[in-house]
Amino acid sequence: MGRLRDAIKEAIADGSAVLLPTIVLAETTTGIGPRDAPVNLVAKACVLEELDERIARAAAALRFLVPGSGVADAVVIATADAHPGSIVLTGDMRDLRALASVRGLTAVVAI
């Protein structure tokens, strides 16, 4: 989580908006306050992006085109694709890179 926090701090210092799809909160938190503290610290520095119908449908199309991909990963890439020039930071390069390659609008970087 430290490298991710550092990358977010750097992006914010550079004037970039850091978006966090709310589905990532559902996937990375427990709902138990103290256990979620590291994720909550990162989330505080981000703009939360809620899942709407447009992103949900774009994610569905990505999942259809990349068999075996997960809902959360597809939502992350669909959200990023809606903001051209986005960079997704991840520890899951394989799945996210495959999804991002469909439209070619989002860069995926290992963290």
Number of C-alpha atoms within 10 A of each C-alpha: 11 10 9 15 16 12 15 21 17 12 13 14 10 9 9 12 14 19 20 21 21 17 17 17 16 11 9 11 15 12 10 8 10 9 11 14 12 14 16 16 12 17 20 10 16 17 13 16 16 12 17 9 9 12 20 16 14 18 25 17 14 25 19 12 13 17 10 9 17 16 14 18 21 26 25 24 31 27 26 24 21 14 13 12 12 19 17 23 16 14 13 13 15 12 15 24 20 18 27 23 15 14 11 13 17 24 18 22 14 12 14
